[in-house]
């Protein structure tokens, strides 16, 4: 039975639509983010689970899509040739022109436009088509098996393996780039909550390379108990101790012999009417040491695995240079609270204690770069910049920060006002 011209035209349009659909689906699948799919699957999205199963056998999936796409293109070309042949009486020139016209139509409506749509809406298209595509794979299984047999032989001859799931995993550098790009997107969208989350993720990634000394309490600021101070002085220090855990040393901090729980020590002092060095030694836990130059994340993992919440940081010669706690790590990730570490004034400055770490201070000025320095606290930064301990109030500019020292002692800077240097002022310098 001979088909009429309207029927042939309908078949041509249907073939063009089918070609466009499978081109769009192919682009959507190639552009799909597997990590987002895994997240959706973990949340119970069945379409995402099905799509992950399909992507696990990408060769079968592409074979099915390309089979349908090419079949639709052939149908379009053949139908167009029959229509033109009937209308022109078999004139060869008309058939040649129709071939060019059909190629153009397939390129626009069957390839370029559908693929652009597929890339732009990859996730929605993939999830919507996941179950129908799985059914299509079942129906076309025998044909796909034959096609993959020959295609697989050619790939093996070319030394190409299947795409494994391992090859889609990200390394640390790639993950950091994705988090940075996401943070910029959140900032552009003025989404403060998302921006804060992304900044926390960035810090966690950076902590894999940042040395522990960047967040530790420096040696000069460590509060501890000296066994040589005598029973009365030790008892007074325990009662007034600002922390629940303190290092106990004999002579100086390099001679640390353990850590003491101040609450337990206070209870013992009140029950026994005093506390001696011998009682302290009985209550102490063994000291734990970590390298100051070790990566923050690795050292914190070591502390967690060892059941430690406090450790002394030592340098290459074994000298104690600082102390770190689990809360130091959490504080560095979450950021510094506005009080009591910083009190914002009307001029945009923060009045801070000079023992604040530079990482915590940087949280108060998230859009500025930390000064290049080996110091870990504001006090250390000022002393390093000046080359000595200031004996009076003064003002200095360090990088993008202006520091106004407001209170000093013989040993250190006590308090300072910190704010960002105005752009015009920075450009004039």
C-alpha positions in Angstrom: 0.0 0.0 0.0 1.4 3.4 -1.0 1.5 6.1 1.6 0.0 9.5 0.7 1.9 12.7 0.8 0.3 13.9 4.1 1.2 10.5 5.7 4.7 10.8 4.5 5.0 14.4 5.8 3.6 13.2 9.2 6.2 10.5 9.4 8.9 13.0 8.5 7.8 15.4 11.3 7.6 12.5 13.8 11.1 11.3 12.9 12.4 14.8 13.4 10.8 15.1 16.8 12.1 11.6 17.9 15.6 12.6 16.7 15.4 15.8 18.7 14.2 14.0 21.8 17.0 11.5 21.8 19.6 14.2 21.1 18.3 16.2 24.0 18.3 13.1 26.2 21.9 12.3 25.2 23.1 15.8 26.1 21.3 15.7 29.4 22.8 12.4 30.4 26.4 13.5 29.5 25.9 16.7 31.4 24.4 15.0 34.5 26.1 15.6 37.8 26.5 12.1 39.4 27.2 13.6 42.8 23.9 15.4 42.8 22.2 12.2 41.7 23.8 10.2 44.6 22.5 12.9 47.0 19.0 12.7 45.6 19.2 8.9 45.7 20.2 8.9 49.3 17.2 11.1 50.1 14.9 8.4 48.5 14.4 9.7 45.0 13.7 6.5 43.0 14.2 8.2 39.6 17.7 9.2 40.7 18.4 5.7 41.8 17.3 4.4 38.4 19.4 6.9 36.6 22.5 5.9 38.6 21.9 2.3 37.6 21.6 3.3 34.0 24.8 5.4 34.1 26.7 2.5 35.7 26.3 0.8 32.2 26.9 3.9 30.1 27.8 1.8 27.0 24.4 0.2 26.9 22.6 3.5 27.6 24.4 5.3 24.8 23.9 2.4 22.4 20.1 2.6 22.9 20.0 6.4 22.5 22.2 6.5 19.4 20.3 3.6 17.9 16.9 5.4 18.2 18.5 8.8 17.2 20.1 7.4 14.0 17.0 5.4 13.1 14.9 8.6 13.3 17.4 10.5 11.2 17.4 7.8 8.5 13.6 7.8 8.5 13.6 11.6 8.1 16.1 11.4 5.2 14.3 8.5 3.4 10.8 10.0 3.8 12.0 13.4 2.5 13.6 11.7 -0.5 10.3 9.9 -1.4 8.3 13.1 -1.0 10.7 15.1 -3.2 10.9 12.3 -5.8 7.1 12.3 -6.2 6.7 16.0 -6.4 9.6 16.5 -8.9 9.1 13.4 -11.0 12.4 11.9 -10.0 14.6 14.9 -11.0 18.1 14.4 -9.5 18.7 18.1 -8.8 15.6 18.3 -6.5 16.7 15.2 -4.5 20.1 16.8 -4.0 18.6 20.1 -2.8 16.2 18.2 -0.5 19.2 16.4 1.0 20.8 19.7 1.9 17.5 21.0 3.3 16.9 17.9 5.4 20.4 18.0 6.7 19.8 21.6 7.8 16.5 20.7 9.5 18.0 17.8 11.4 21.0 19.9 12.4 18.8 22.7 13.9 15.7 20.8 15.2 17.3 17.3 15.7 20.7 18.2 17.1 21.7 21.7 18.2 18.5 23.1 19.7 17.6 19.9 21.6 21.1 19.4 22.9 21.2 23.0 24.2 18.0 22.4 26.1 19.3 19.1 27.4 22.5 20.7 28.8 20.5 23.5 30.4 18.0 21.2 32.1 20.1 18.1 32.5 18.8 17.0 35.9 15.1 17.5 35.3 15.2 15.8 31.9 17.3 12.9 33.2 15.0 12.2 36.2 11.8 12.5 34.1 13.1 10.1 31.5 14.9 7.6 33.8 12.1 5.0 34.0 11.0 5.2 30.4 14.6 4.8 29.3 15.1 1.8 31.5 12.0 0.2 29.8 13.5 1.1 26.4 16.8 -0.7 27.3 14.8 -3.8 28.2 13.0 -3.8 24.8 16.2 -3.2 22.8 18.4 -5.5 24.8 19.1 -8.0 22.0 20.0 -5.3 19.4 22.1 -3.5 22.0 23.9 -6.7 22.9 24.9 -7.2 19.3 26.0 -3.6 18.8 28.0 -3.6 22.0 29.7 -6.8 21.0 31.2 -5.3 17.9 31.8 -1.9 19.5 33.4 -3.5 22.5 35.8 -5.4 20.3 36.9 -2.2 18.6 37.4 -0.4 21.9 39.5 -3.2 23.3 41.7 -3.1 20.1 42.1 0.6 20.8 43.0 0.0 24.4 39.9 1.7 25.9 38.2 0.3 29.0 34.7 0.9 30.3 34.1 4.1 32.2 34.3 3.1 35.9 32.6 4.8 38.8 36.0 5.4 40.3 37.0 7.7 37.5 34.1 10.0 38.3 35.3 10.7 41.9 36.8 14.1 42.7 40.2 14.7 44.2 40.7 17.3 46.9 41.7 20.0 44.5 38.6 19.5 42.4 36.4 19.5 45.4 38.0 22.7 46.7 37.3 24.4 43.3 33.7 23.3 43.4 33.2 24.6 46.9 34.9 27.9 46.0 32.7 28.3 42.9 29.6 27.5 45.0 30.6 30.1 47.6 31.0 32.8 44.9 27.5 31.8 43.6 26.0 32.1 47.1 27.7 35.5 47.5 26.4 36.7 44.1 22.9 35.6 45.2 23.4 37.4 48.5 22.5 34.2 50.4 24.3 34.8 53.7 23.4 31.5 55.2 24.7 29.4 52.3 27.7 31.6 52.0 28.6 30.9 55.7 28.2 27.2 55.1 30.5 27.3 52.0 33.1 29.3 53.9 33.1 26.6 56.6 33.6 23.9 54.0 36.4 25.9 52.5 38.1 26.1 55.8 37.8 22.3 56.3 39.5 21.7 53.0 42.2 24.2 53.7 42.9 22.6 57.1 44.2 19.6 55.2 47.2 21.8 54.3 47.3 24.5 57.0 49.8 23.9 59.8 48.5 23.5 63.4 50.4 26.6 64.6 47.9 28.8 62.8 45.1 28.0 65.3 47.1 27.1 68.5 47.4 29.1 71.6 51.0 30.4 71.6 53.4 29.4 74.4 53.4 32.8 76.1 49.6 32.6 76.5 49.4 29.1 77.9 47.9 28.9 81.4 49.2 26.0 83.5 50.1 24.8 87.0 53.7 24.8 88.1 54.4 22.1 90.7 57.2 24.3 92.1 54.8 27.1 93.1 53.8 25.5 96.4 50.5 24.1 97.7 48.8 27.4 98.5 49.6 29.0 95.1 48.6 25.8 93.3 45.2 25.7 95.1 44.6 29.4 94.3 45.4 28.9 90.6 43.1 25.9 90.4 40.2 27.7 91.9 40.6 30.8 89.6 41.5 28.7 86.5 39.5 29.9 83.4 39.6 26.5 81.8 38.5 23.0 82.7 41.8 21.4 81.5 45.3 22.7 82.4 48.8 21.4 81.7 50.8 20.6 84.8 54.6 21.2 84.5 57.7 21.1 86.7 59.6 24.3 86.3 58.5 25.4 82.8 56.1 24.3 80.1 58.7 22.2 78.5 58.6 20.0 81.5 54.9 19.2 81.3 54.1 16.0 83.1 50.4 15.8 82.4 47.0 17.5 82.3 44.6 18.1 85.2 40.9 18.4 85.3 40.4 21.6 87.3 36.8 20.6 88.4 38.1 17.4 89.8 41.0 19.2 91.5 38.7 21.8 93.0 36.5 19.1 94.5 39.5 17.3 95.9 40.8 20.6 97.4 37.5 21.3 99.1 37.1 17.8 100.5 40.7 17.4 101.7 41.2 21.1 102.7 44.1 21.4 100.4 45.9 19.8 97.5 49.5 18.8 97.2 51.8 18.0 94.3 51.4 14.3 95.1 47.6 14.6 94.8 47.9 16.4 91.6 50.1 13.8 90.1 47.6 11.1 91.1 44.8 12.9 89.3 46.8 13.8 86.1 46.4 12.2 82.7 49.4 11.7 80.5 50.5 14.6 78.3 49.8 14.4 74.6 52.1 16.1 72.1 51.5 17.0 68.4 53.9 18.6 65.8 53.2 22.3 65.4 53.9 22.1 61.7 51.5 19.2 61.1 48.3 19.8 59.1 45.4 20.8 61.3 43.0 18.2 60.0 45.4 15.3 60.4 46.4 16.3 63.9 42.8 16.7 65.0 42.0 13.3 63.6 45.0 11.9 65.6 43.7 13.5 68.7 40.2 12.1 68.2 41.5 8.6 67.5 43.6 8.8 70.7 40.6 10.1 72.7 42.4 13.4 73.5 40.8 16.8 73.8 43.9 18.8 74.5 47.5 18.6 73.3 50.8 20.6 73.4 52.3 21.6 70.1 56.1 21.1 69.8 58.6 22.2 67.2 61.4 20.2 65.6 63.6 20.4 68.7 60.9 19.2 71.0 60.2 22.6 72.6 56.6 23.4 73.4 55.5 26.3 71.2 51.7 26.2 71.8 48.6 24.4 72.9 45.6 23.2 71.0 42.2 21.8 71.9 39.3 20.3 70.1 37.4 23.5 70.7 40.2 25.4 69.0 39.5 23.5 65.9 35.7 24.0 66.1 36.2 27.6 66.8 38.4 28.1 63.8 35.8 26.4 61.5 32.7 28.2 62.9 34.4 31.5 63.4 34.9 34.0 66.1 31.8 35.3 68.0 31.2 39.0 68.1 31.5 39.0 71.9 33.7 38.9 73.9 36.4 38.6 71.3 35.2 41.6 69.3 33.1 44.6 70.1 32.0 46.5 67.0 32.1 50.3 67.2 30.2 52.8 65.1 33.3 53.3 62.9 33.3 49.6 61.9 36.3 48.8 64.1 36.5 45.9 66.6 37.9 46.3 70.0 39.7 43.0 70.7 41.9 41.3 73.1 45.4 41.0 71.6 45.6 37.3 72.3 42.9 36.7 69.6 44.2 34.4 66.9 44.6 35.9 63.4 42.2 33.3 62.0 39.6 34.4 64.5 40.3 38.0 63.7 40.0 37.3 60.0 36.4 36.1 60.7 35.5 39.6 61.8 36.8 40.9 58.4 35.7 38.1 56.0 36.4 40.2 52.8 40.0 41.0 53.6 43.2 38.9 53.2 45.1 37.9 56.3 48.5 39.6 56.6 51.5 37.5 55.5 53.2 36.6 58.7 54.5 33.8 60.9 52.6 35.1 63.9 49.5 33.4 65.1 47.9 36.1 67.3 47.3 39.9 67.0 49.9 40.4 69.8 52.5 38.4 67.8 51.6 40.3 64.6 52.2 43.7 66.2 55.5 42.6 67.8 56.7 41.1 64.6 55.8 44.2 62.6 57.4 46.6 65.1 60.4 44.4 66.0 59.8 45.0 69.7 57.1 45.2 72.4 55.4 48.7 72.3 55.6 50.7 75.5 52.6 52.9 74.8 49.5 53.3 72.6 50.2 53.6 68.9 48.7 53.1 65.4 50.0 51.1 62.5 48.8 49.6 59.2 49.5 46.0 58.4 48.2 44.8 55.0 44.6 45.7 54.8 44.2 46.2 58.5 44.8 49.3 60.7 45.7 48.4 64.3 45.3 50.9 67.1 47.0 49.5 70.2 45.1 50.8 73.2 46.6 48.9 76.1 50.0 47.4 76.7 52.0 45.7 79.4 55.7 45.0 79.8 55.3 41.6 78.2 52.7 42.0 75.5 49.9 44.0 73.8 46.7 43.7 75.8 44.0 45.3 73.7 43.7 47.0 70.3 41.1 48.4 67.9 41.2 46.8 64.4 39.5 48.0 61.3 39.9 47.8 57.5 42.0 50.5 55.8 39.8 52.6 53.5 40.5 51.9 49.8 41.4 55.5 49.0 43.9 55.5 51.8 45.4 52.2 50.7 45.8 53.4 47.1 47.6 56.6 48.2 50.2 54.7 50.2 
